């Protein structure tokens, strides 16, 4: 169900879309593709010139190829629309080179911040990258039963309120890992 219509009238000022698609490859790797667009419904004056209504201010793609352990084995950024042509898109090769070898499940966001904060990177590519770990985990969910008794605590436990190891969902669906007392009180 969508949000209720607000009481005051309003006018659309901006649309940002961020879409992820994840592909399981025949060679055992996974391609995670993200596409970000920022679009104004009116002509927008930028320092670099006029951007007509409906034309993206940002149109950026990023593909990470990962193995089953979520290690990045390839990275491909592509920037099609940007406020500063020749400047914004010049950072792409740095991302392609520096992302390979990182692991989406172990320190990925901190590693991205360390490599690409401030003028060392692109704010928009960094925003996209922050979502890659979750997209990968969601895509791979169901590849193996997440409550299989293989000795390892399931990744998602204690990472949100519903999966508090002291809560009802864990007691019901992951009984081995239930501790009996909630961590957080409301």
Buried (B, 14 or more C-beta within 10 A) or exposed (E): EEEEEEEEEEEEEEEEEBEBEBEEEEEEBBBBBBBBBBBBEEEBEEEEEEBEEEEBBBBBBBBBBBEEEBBBEEBBBEBEBBBEEEEBBEBBEBBBEBBBEBBBEEEBBEBBBEBBEEEEBBEBBBBBBEBBBEBBBEBBEEEEEBBEEEEEEBEEBBEEEEBBBBBEBBBEBBEEBBEEEBEEEE
